[in-house]
């Protein structure tokens, strides 16, 4: 486009045509902003013709997960309780995309309020994997991952609390990135677990992920947890010689599919061939990461979803008293998985159990963070599988939520520690993609992205 070979309108029209022709099979989008996208594309073309300066993402179509607010657009978070909610303002990430002249193509499907690993718990239907329509796209940001893989958009925003960007990226065979906690403002992101929530980015390559990150990252006065000062993103280097790559033995236990292990080990070997040093790590605390994650995350969820009562937010179901109205509204509006996690979170915060569960999980989280900090003295990045399995058949785990929770076993570490995590495709098992996960210390996002960039260009 910068070379004048295509207009923004031609780009948008080509993507919209593809969405119209194929998304009825995939189910990536809940709503496509066709008219708005074409109007914005025409405005960009007119400004370019007048010689006006344009933003760094001018004319680039981007899809947005339906739990990130866009002013004047419906925002449901995949939940029936918000089916009629219209966002009153833009999330900071959205405002920055608009300022960079990106074209927002629509809102994508997701597990209800981010509660899921397959994008099957949405109140608005299931998203299917574009590689194999009989299989899941991953979750909870499955709609965004599928939209990129199906070439409906070149990039998309997702969110994650325990891996909901990286895991569906691995399942769909695209790149997914979660930055250091505080790099992207959470203002305008529907809260799941506030100490774990991140906005993430999908694309088909690391360069595009980094380009979107450069636009949306940075300090925001509306979010006190955002990082002060300049955020560094890579210019991308030519080699990995001298880099120290940690490989925790806890990421390769006997339950992991040997074929998947082979793909990930082969990917790590590429770095060794490029001059990196492989360091085997023993981090026993990682075995408890999933348990501490589901205690902390559900506790924060039960608090954050308290606002959806039909009085503050949510579609109202009438009752004779306020208490009855709240109960009937939540019963009708929340899906099974959300209710399950609210009950679990309320239980671990209750007077008789808060010491036994929640406080111990918080203490264990600090132990994990300390262990990771010690590991960074020995290695520059840590690598392993993104997911313990490839995309499974639709419906296979819906009646076995504990088994589905295990899909996050490797990704929750980055959320608990607040560190950057990247998933890049590293081959296939049974014709389904496998993801290589790369994690680094807090504020080492540039290093993580640089390693992913080198890998994708050397395989």
C-alpha positions in Angstrom: 0.0 0.0 0.0 2.8 2.4 0.9 4.2 1.8 -2.6 0.8 2.6 -4.1 0.1 -0.8 -5.5 -3.2 -1.1 -3.7 -5.6 1.3 -2.1 -6.9 0.9 1.4 -10.3 0.4 0.0 -9.1 -2.5 -2.2 -7.4 -4.1 0.8 -10.5 -3.8 2.9 -12.8 -5.1 0.2 -10.6 -8.1 -0.4 -10.7 -9.1 3.3 -14.5 -8.4 3.6 -15.1 -10.6 0.5 -13.2 -13.4 2.1 -15.0 -13.1 5.4 -18.4 -13.1 3.7 -17.4 -16.2 1.7 -15.9 -18.3 4.5 -16.7 -17.1 8.0 -20.1 -18.8 8.1 -18.1 -22.0 8.4 -15.5 -20.8 10.8 -17.5 -18.5 13.1 -14.6 -16.1 14.0 -16.7 -12.9 13.9 -19.7 -12.0 16.0 -20.1 -8.8 14.0 -18.3 -7.4 11.0 -18.1 -3.6 10.6 -18.2 -3.6 6.8 -19.7 -0.2 6.2 -17.5 1.5 8.8 -14.4 -0.2 7.4 -15.1 0.8 3.8 -15.8 4.4 4.9 -12.5 4.6 6.9 -10.6 3.1 4.0 -12.0 5.7 1.6 -10.9 8.5 4.1 -7.4 7.1 4.3 -7.1 6.9 0.5 -8.3 10.5 0.3 -5.8 11.7 2.9 -3.0 9.9 1.1 -4.0 11.5 -2.2 -3.8 14.9 -0.6 -0.3 14.1 0.7 -1.3 14.1 4.4 0.6 12.1 6.9 -0.9 8.8 8.0 -0.5 6.6 11.0 1.9 3.6 11.1 -1.0 1.2 10.7 -2.9 3.1 8.0 -5.2 0.9 6.1 -4.4 -2.3 8.0 -7.5 -4.3 8.9 -7.5 -5.5 12.6 -10.1 -7.7 14.4 -10.9 -7.2 18.1 -11.9 -9.7 20.7 -15.4 -9.0 22.0 -14.3 -8.2 25.5 -12.3 -5.1 24.4 -14.6 -2.0 24.2 -15.1 0.0 21.0 -17.2 3.1 21.4 -20.7 2.8 20.0 -20.3 -1.0 19.3 -21.9 -3.9 21.0 -19.6 -5.5 23.5 -20.8 -8.8 25.0 -17.7 -10.6 26.3 -19.3 -13.7 24.8 -22.0 -13.5 27.4 -25.8 -13.4 27.1 -25.9 -11.1 30.1 -24.4 -8.3 28.0 -26.3 -9.1 24.7 -27.7 -5.5 24.6 -24.7 -3.6 26.0 -23.1 -0.9 23.9 -19.7 0.5 24.8 -19.7 4.1 25.9 -16.0 4.6 25.2 -12.9 3.1 23.5 -10.4 1.0 25.3 -7.0 2.6 25.3 -5.7 0.0 23.0 -8.5 0.7 20.6 -8.0 4.5 20.8 -4.4 4.0 19.9 -5.2 1.8 16.9 -7.6 4.4 15.7 -5.0 7.1 16.1 -2.6 5.0 14.0 -5.3 4.7 11.3 -5.8 1.0 11.7 -9.2 -0.2 10.3 -11.3 -2.1 12.8 -13.0 -4.9 11.0 -15.2 -6.4 13.6 -15.5 -8.1 17.0 -14.5 -11.7 17.3 -16.0 -14.6 19.3 -14.6 -15.7 22.6 -15.3 -17.9 25.6 -17.7 -16.1 28.0 -15.7 -13.5 29.9 -12.6 -15.3 28.9 -13.6 -18.4 30.9 -12.5 -21.3 28.6 -9.8 -22.8 26.5 -11.7 -23.7 23.4 -14.1 -20.8 22.4 -17.0 -23.3 22.9 -18.5 -21.5 26.0 -19.6 -18.4 24.1 -23.3 -17.6 24.3 -23.1 -16.9 20.5 -21.9 -20.1 19.0 -18.6 -22.0 18.6 -15.6 -20.9 16.7 -14.0 -23.6 14.6 -10.4 -24.1 13.6 -9.8 -23.0 10.0 -7.3 -25.8 9.6 -9.8 -28.5 10.5 -13.4 -27.4 11.0 -14.1 -30.4 13.2 -11.7 -29.1 15.8 -11.5 -26.2 18.3 -9.7 -23.0 17.6 -8.4 -22.8 21.2 -9.5 -20.1 23.7 -10.6 -17.9 25.0 -9.5 -15.7 22.1 -10.3 -18.4 19.5 -12.2 -16.0 17.3 -9.2 -13.7 16.9 -6.8 -16.5 16.3 -9.1 -18.1 13.7 -9.6 -14.8 12.0 -5.9 -14.4 11.4 -5.4 -18.0 10.4 -8.3 -17.9 7.9 -6.8 -14.7 6.4 -9.8 -12.6 7.3 -7.4 -10.0 8.8 -3.6 -9.7 9.0 -3.7 -9.0 12.7 -6.1 -9.2 15.7 -6.3 -8.3 19.4 -7.1 -10.9 22.0 -6.7 -11.0 25.7 -5.4 -13.6 28.2 -5.5 -14.3 31.8 -3.8 -17.7 31.7 -2.8 -18.1 28.1 -5.8 -17.2 26.0 -3.7 -15.5 23.3 -0.8 -18.0 23.1 -2.8 -21.2 23.4 -5.2 -20.5 20.5 -2.3 -19.1 18.5 -0.6 -22.5 18.9 -3.9 -24.4 18.1 -4.4 -22.4 14.9 -0.8 -22.1 13.8 -0.3 -18.4 14.1 1.9 -16.1 16.2 0.5 -15.0 19.6 2.1 -12.6 22.0 1.4 -11.6 25.6 3.6 -8.7 26.8 5.0 -7.9 30.3 2.2 -7.0 32.7 1.6 -3.3 32.4 2.9 -2.9 28.9 -0.6 -2.5 27.5 -3.3 -0.6 29.3 -6.2 -2.7 30.6 -8.6 0.3 30.5 -11.6 -0.9 28.4 -10.8 -4.6 28.8 -13.6 -6.5 30.6 -12.0 -7.7 33.8 -11.6 -11.4 34.5 -8.7 -11.5 37.0 -7.2 -8.1 37.3 -3.7 -9.2 38.5 -3.4 -11.6 35.6 -5.3 -10.0 32.7 -3.4 -8.8 29.6 -4.3 -7.7 26.1 -2.4 -9.7 23.5 -1.8 -9.7 19.8 -2.1 -12.2 16.9 -0.5 -12.1 13.5 1.0 -14.4 10.9 4.5 -13.3 11.8 6.5 -11.8 14.6 7.2 -8.5 12.8 3.5 -7.7 12.5 2.9 -8.5 16.2 5.7 -6.1 17.1 4.3 -3.4 14.9 0.9 -3.6 16.5 2.6 -3.7 20.0 4.5 -0.5 19.2 1.2 1.3 18.7 -0.9 0.1 21.6 1.8 -0.3 24.3 2.8 2.4 26.8 1.9 4.4 29.9 -1.8 5.2 30.3 -3.1 7.5 33.1 -6.4 5.5 33.1 -4.5 2.4 34.2 -2.2 2.8 37.2 -0.5 -0.5 36.5 0.9 0.5 33.2 4.7 0.9 32.8 6.4 4.3 33.1 9.0 5.3 30.6 9.8 4.2 27.1 9.1 0.6 26.1 11.6 -1.1 23.9 10.7 -3.3 21.0 13.2 -5.0 18.7 14.7 -3.8 15.5 15.4 -7.6 15.1 18.9 -9.1 15.1 20.5 -11.5 12.7 21.6 -14.2 15.2 21.2 -16.0 18.5 24.8 -16.9 19.2 25.6 -16.7 22.8 22.0 -16.6 24.0 21.2 -18.9 26.9 18.0 -20.9 26.5 16.4 -22.5 29.6 14.4 -25.7 29.2 12.5 -26.7 32.4 12.2 -30.4 32.8 8.7 -29.8 34.2 7.6 -28.8 30.7 8.4 -32.2 29.4 6.8 -34.7 31.7 5.7 -38.2 30.8 2.1 -37.1 30.1 3.2 -35.0 27.1 2.6 -36.5 23.6 6.0 -37.9 22.4 5.3 -36.5 18.9 4.6 -33.1 20.3 7.8 -33.3 22.4 9.7 -34.2 19.2 8.5 -31.1 17.4 9.3 -28.7 20.3 12.7 -30.3 20.9 13.5 -30.0 17.2 12.6 -26.3 17.4 14.9 -25.7 20.4 17.7 -27.6 18.5 17.5 -25.0 15.7 18.6 -22.3 18.3 21.4 -24.6 19.4 22.6 -25.0 15.8 22.5 -21.2 15.5 25.0 -20.8 18.4 22.7 -20.6 21.5 23.4 -22.6 24.6 20.8 -24.9 26.0 20.5 -25.0 29.8 18.3 -27.7 31.4 16.4 -26.2 34.3 14.7 -27.8 37.3 11.9 -25.6 38.6 9.7 -27.8 40.9 7.4 -24.9 41.7 6.1 -25.0 38.1 4.3 -28.2 38.9 2.0 -26.1 41.1 1.4 -23.2 38.7 -1.9 -24.4 37.3 -3.4 -25.0 40.8 -2.4 -21.6 42.1 -3.6 -20.0 38.9 -7.1 -21.4 39.1 -7.4 -20.4 42.8 -6.3 -16.9 42.2 -8.0 -16.4 38.9 -11.4 -17.6 40.0 -11.2 -15.6 43.3 -10.7 -12.4 41.3 -13.3 -13.4 38.8 -16.0 -13.9 41.4 -15.2 -10.3 42.6 -15.1 -8.8 39.1 -18.3 -10.3 37.9 -20.2 -9.1 40.9 -21.0 -6.0 38.8 -23.2 -8.0 36.4 -26.4 -8.0 38.4 -29.0 -6.2 36.1 -28.6 -3.1 38.3 -25.1 -1.9 37.3 -24.6 -3.9 34.1 -26.4 -6.7 32.4 -29.8 -7.5 30.8 -32.4 -7.5 33.5 -34.7 -10.5 34.3 -37.5 -9.2 36.5 -38.1 -10.5 40.1 -40.4 -9.5 42.9 -37.5 -8.3 45.0 -34.1 -6.9 44.2 -32.5 -10.1 45.5 -34.7 -12.2 43.3 -34.0 -10.0 40.3 -30.3 -10.3 40.8 -30.5 -14.0 41.2 -32.7 -14.6 38.1 -30.6 -12.2 36.0 -27.4 -14.0 36.8 -29.0 -17.5 36.5 -30.3 -16.6 33.0 -27.3 -14.5 31.9 -24.3 -16.5 32.9 -23.2 -19.7 31.2 -22.2 -23.0 32.9 -18.5 -22.4 32.9 -18.7 -18.9 34.3 -21.0 -20.1 37.1 -18.6 -22.9 37.9 -15.7 -20.5 38.2 -17.7 -18.0 40.2 -18.7 -20.7 42.7 -15.1 -21.9 42.9 -13.8 -18.4 43.5 -16.4 -17.6 46.1 -15.5 -20.8 47.9 -11.8 -20.1 48.1 -12.5 -16.6 49.4 -15.0 -17.7 52.0 -14.3 -17.3 55.7 -13.6 -20.9 56.3 -11.3 -21.5 53.3 -9.5 -18.3 52.5 -6.5 -19.2 54.6 -6.3 -22.8 53.3 -6.6 -21.9 49.6 -6.4 -18.3 48.5 -3.6 -17.1 50.9 -1.6 -20.2 50.2 -1.9 -19.6 46.5 -0.8 -16.0 46.8 2.3 -17.1 48.8 3.0 -19.8 46.2 2.7 -17.3 43.4 5.5 -15.2 45.1 7.6 -18.3 45.4 7.1 -19.0 41.7 8.1 -15.4 40.8 11.2 -15.7 43.0 12.2 -19.0 41.3 11.7 -17.3 37.9 13.9 -14.4 38.9 16.6 -16.8 40.0 16.3 -18.6 36.6 17.0 -15.4 34.7 20.4 -15.3 36.3 21.2 -18.5 34.4 19.3 -18.0 31.1 18.0 -15.3 28.8 14.8 -17.0 27.8 12.8 -20.1 28.7 11.4 -22.4 26.0 8.9 -25.2 25.9 5.6 -26.2 24.4 2.8 -23.7 24.4 0.1 -26.4 24.8 0.3 -30.0 26.0 -2.0 -31.1 23.1 -2.9 -30.1 19.6 -6.4 -28.8 18.8 -8.9 -31.5 20.0 -12.3 -32.3 18.4 -15.2 -30.0 19.1 -17.2 -31.1 22.1 -14.6 -33.6 23.3 -13.8 -31.9 26.6 -16.9 -29.9 27.3 -18.1 -32.4 29.9 -14.7 -32.7 31.5 -13.7 -29.1 32.6 -10.7 -30.2 34.6 -9.1 -31.9 31.6 -9.7 -28.8 29.6 -8.0 -26.7 32.3 -4.9 -28.7 31.7 -4.5 -27.1 28.3 -3.2 -24.0 30.1 -0.6 -25.8 32.2 2.4 -24.2 30.4 1.0 -20.8 29.7 -0.2 -19.7 33.2 3.4 -19.3 34.3 3.8 -16.1 32.3 0.6 -14.6 33.7 1.4 -15.4 37.3 4.9 -13.9 36.9 3.8 -11.0 34.7 6.5 -11.8 32.1 6.3 -11.7 28.3 5.3 -14.9 26.5 5.3 -15.7 22.7 4.0 -18.6 20.8 5.3 -19.4 17.3 4.4 -22.3 15.1 7.0 -25.1 15.1 5.6 -27.9 13.0 2.7 -30.3 13.0 1.5 -33.4 14.7 -1.2 -35.3 12.7 -1.5 -32.3 10.4 -2.3 -30.0 13.3 0.0 -27.2 14.4 2.3 -27.2 17.5 3.4 -24.0 19.2 6.8 -23.2 20.6 6.6 -21.0 23.7 9.3 -18.4 24.4 9.2 -16.6 27.7 11.6 -13.9 29.1 12.1 -11.8 32.2 9.9 -8.8 32.9 10.5 -6.0 30.5 12.5 -8.3 28.1 9.7 -8.2 25.5 12.2 -7.2 22.8 14.4 -10.2 23.5 11.4 -12.6 23.4 10.1 -11.2 20.1 13.6 -11.1 18.7 14.1 -14.8 19.4 10.8 -15.6 17.8 11.7 -13.6 14.8 15.0 -15.4 14.3 13.3 -18.8 14.6 10.6 -18.1 12.0 13.3 -17.0 9.6 15.6 -20.0 10.2 13.2 -22.9 9.8 
